[in-house]
Amino acid sequence: MSFSGTNRHWFIIGAEFPVGQFLAALASKLALPYTSRRLDSREQLSLPVGMSSSPLAIIAVSGEDDDNVGHIAEWIELLIAQDIPIVMLSSAKVFKYNEVGSLEDDEMTGDGALIALENQARQQLRHLILRVNQPFSLLSGDYAVQLLAQARSQSGLKLDNLTRIAPTPADDIAQVLYALLQQIGCDESLWGTYHYCSVESTTEYGFTEALLAEARQYEDLADIRLEELKDVDCEPSETILDSKRIKHTFGIKPKPWRQALSRLMRSYYRADQKN
């Protein structure tokens, strides 16, 4: 029987994290069957009564945060035991820092915990691993929100303007996962590992500059000064991923992060006004 990723019942694991929230919103909008699970939940993955579709699990947060690693490993173990297909977020940090980017089949010499989680997930034949660069969402506690909080509490920020990053919006990541699952049923040889990151790399300094420019439309941040860290104080840690494979295989083209930043900023301030 052929596989259909969009007709299966999605178990969104880590639904409290940004990509999980956007996936749940997308599934609701498209009337796709899904169930949300917190990452630290241990509820059984049983289908709702009367549901005839088969399950699919999407682990919607990577193991970059040490607090998440153990939970993700336990979920993968459970999913393999129940023979449930696995879709999992991972990170560019499986590679050591380099300035030219990395391909899916390059040697992984970076974060050992991330590498172990990927290898564990690969024990399930039907697995999709999506590595992403520097996700941002402007949801509670994320990278962009932390930068805004620092800007509000400090008159000046010293930021890395040497290390290249590729800020990638969480709602785009959710859309990419959906697009992958739409097409996976056409050819099951498409299971495997893929990269996705936004068009146009920048630096932490450059991203914060754009972030504050957007935020100044909604609040007074005129007095915030940005300074560049000295190169010797920068600690390169991010690899820019090469996204050619996902484009050539699925026709998924990277999108500009600046447009997404403007969109997510509007949502951020609308939510703030409601609170």
C-alpha positions in Angstrom: 0.0 0.0 0.0 1.4 3.4 -0.9 2.1 5.9 1.8 0.2 9.2 2.2 1.6 11.6 4.7 -1.3 14.0 4.6 -4.0 11.4 5.0 -2.5 9.9 8.1 -3.3 11.0 11.6 -0.6 13.4 12.8 0.8 13.1 16.3 2.5 16.4 16.7 5.1 15.8 19.5 6.4 19.0 21.0 3.3 20.9 20.1 4.1 23.5 22.7 7.1 24.7 20.6 6.8 27.2 17.8 7.0 24.7 14.8 4.5 22.5 16.6 2.1 25.4 17.1 2.3 26.4 13.5 1.8 22.7 12.4 -1.3 22.4 14.6 -2.7 25.6 13.2 -2.0 24.4 9.6 -3.6 21.0 10.3 -6.7 22.8 11.7 -6.9 25.1 8.8 -6.7 22.2 6.3 -9.0 19.9 8.3 -6.2 17.3 8.7 -6.6 14.8 11.5 -4.0 15.4 14.3 -3.4 15.2 18.0 -1.0 17.4 20.0 1.4 16.0 22.5 3.7 18.0 24.8 7.3 16.8 24.5 7.4 15.7 28.1 4.1 13.8 27.8 4.1 10.1 27.9 0.5 9.6 26.8 -0.1 6.6 24.5 -0.3 7.3 20.8 -3.7 5.8 20.3 -5.9 6.9 17.5 -9.3 8.5 18.4 -12.3 6.1 18.4 -13.6 5.6 14.9 -10.5 6.9 13.2 -9.4 4.6 10.4 -6.3 6.3 9.2 -2.8 5.2 10.3 -0.6 7.3 12.6 2.4 9.5 11.7 4.6 11.2 14.3 6.2 14.7 13.9 8.8 15.6 16.5 8.5 19.4 16.1 11.5 20.5 18.0 15.2 19.7 17.7 17.6 18.4 20.3 19.7 21.6 20.4 18.4 22.3 23.9 19.9 19.7 26.3 16.6 19.6 28.2 14.9 18.2 25.1 17.3 15.4 24.2 16.1 12.8 26.6 12.5 13.4 25.8 13.1 13.1 22.1 15.1 9.9 22.5 12.3 8.3 24.5 9.7 9.3 21.9 11.9 7.8 19.1 12.2 4.6 21.0 8.4 4.4 21.4 7.7 5.2 17.8 10.2 2.5 16.5 8.6 0.0 18.8 5.1 0.8 17.4 6.4 1.1 13.8 5.1 4.6 13.4 6.8 6.7 10.7 8.9 9.5 12.1 9.3 13.1 10.9 11.9 14.9 13.0 13.5 18.4 13.2 17.2 18.6 13.5 19.8 21.3 13.2 22.8 22.5 11.3 24.7 22.0 14.5 25.3 18.3 13.5 28.2 19.8 11.6 31.1 21.8 12.9 31.2 25.4 11.9 32.2 26.2 8.4 31.6 29.2 6.2 30.7 27.5 2.9 27.8 25.3 4.0 27.2 21.5 4.3 25.5 18.9 2.3 23.2 16.2 3.7 25.8 13.4 3.3 28.8 15.4 4.7 30.5 13.9 7.7 28.8 14.9 10.9 31.4 16.0 13.5 29.3 18.5 15.4 26.8 18.2 18.3 27.0 14.6 19.5 23.5 14.5 21.0 21.9 15.7 17.8 23.9 13.2 15.8 22.8 10.4 18.2 19.1 11.4 17.8 19.3 11.4 14.0 21.0 8.0 14.0 18.3 6.6 16.4 15.5 7.9 14.1 17.1 6.3 11.1 16.4 2.9 12.7 12.9 3.5 11.5 12.8 2.8 7.8 10.2 5.5 7.1 11.9 8.6 8.5 12.2 12.2 7.4 14.8 14.3 9.1 14.7 18.1 8.3 17.8 20.0 9.4 17.1 23.8 9.7 19.2 26.9 10.4 18.5 29.3 13.3 14.7 29.1 13.6 12.8 32.1 14.8 9.1 32.7 15.5 8.6 35.7 17.8 6.7 33.3 20.1 7.4 33.1 23.8 11.1 32.7 24.6 12.5 32.1 21.1 15.7 33.6 19.7 14.1 36.8 18.3 12.0 37.4 21.5 15.2 37.1 23.5 17.0 39.7 21.3 14.0 42.1 21.7 14.1 41.6 25.5 17.8 42.4 25.6 17.2 45.5 23.5 14.5 46.8 25.9 16.6 46.1 29.0 19.9 47.5 27.7 20.9 50.8 26.1 23.3 49.0 23.8 23.9 45.5 22.4 27.2 44.1 21.3 26.6 41.4 18.7 28.6 39.1 16.4 28.9 40.5 12.9 31.3 37.8 11.7 29.6 34.5 12.0 27.1 33.9 9.2 23.6 32.6 10.1 20.5 31.9 8.1 17.4 32.9 10.2 14.5 30.6 9.3 10.9 31.3 10.3 9.1 28.6 12.2 5.9 29.0 10.1 7.9 28.4 6.9 9.4 25.3 8.5 5.9 24.0 9.2 4.8 24.6 5.6 7.9 22.8 4.4 7.1 19.7 6.5 3.6 19.7 5.1 4.9 20.0 1.5 7.3 17.1 2.2 4.4 14.9 3.5 2.2 15.8 0.5 4.8 14.4 -1.9 6.3 11.5 0.0 3.4 9.2 -1.0 4.4 9.5 -4.7 7.7 7.8 -4.1 8.7 6.1 -0.9 12.4 6.4 -1.8 12.1 10.0 -0.8 12.4 9.2 2.9 15.7 10.5 4.3 17.5 13.6 5.4 17.0 17.1 3.9 18.1 20.7 4.6 16.1 23.8 4.6 17.1 27.4 5.4 16.0 30.8 4.3 17.4 32.8 1.4 20.2 35.3 2.3 22.5 34.6 5.1 23.3 37.3 7.6 24.9 37.7 11.0 23.4 38.1 14.5 24.2 41.9 14.1 22.4 42.1 10.8 19.4 40.1 12.0 19.0 42.2 15.1 19.3 45.4 13.0 16.4 44.2 10.8 14.5 43.0 13.9 14.7 46.4 15.6 13.8 48.2 12.4 10.5 46.2 12.3 9.9 46.6 16.0 10.3 50.4 15.9 7.1 50.6 13.9 5.2 49.4 17.0 7.2 50.7 20.0 9.9 53.3 20.8 13.3 51.6 20.6 15.0 54.7 19.1 17.7 54.8 21.8 19.0 51.3 21.3 22.6 51.2 19.9 24.1 48.2 18.2 27.8 47.6 18.4 29.9 44.9 16.7 31.8 42.4 18.8 35.5 42.3 18.0 36.3 39.4 15.7 38.4 37.7 18.4 35.4 37.7 20.7 33.1 35.9 18.2 32.6 32.2 18.5 31.6 30.7 15.2 29.0 28.0 15.8 26.6 28.0 12.9 26.9 26.3 9.5 24.9 27.6 6.6 23.0 24.6 5.2 22.9 23.8 1.5 19.3 23.5 0.4 19.8 22.2 -3.1 18.6 18.7 -2.5 15.2 19.7 -1.1 14.7 22.0 -4.0 15.7 19.5 -6.7 13.8 16.6 -5.1 10.6 18.3 -4.0 10.6 21.6 -5.8 10.7 23.4 -2.4 12.4 26.8 -2.8 13.9 28.7 0.1 12.0 31.9 1.0 13.4 35.3 2.1 13.5 35.6 5.9 12.9 39.4 5.9 9.4 39.1 4.6 8.6 36.5 7.3 10.1 38.7 9.9 7.7 41.5 9.0 4.8 39.1 9.0 5.7 37.5 12.4 6.3 40.9 13.9 2.8 42.0 13.1 1.4 38.9 14.8 3.7 39.4 17.8 2.5 42.9 18.5 -1.2 42.0 17.8 -0.9 39.2 20.4 0.9 41.6 22.8 -2.0 44.2 22.5 -4.5 41.5 23.4 -2.7 40.6 26.7 
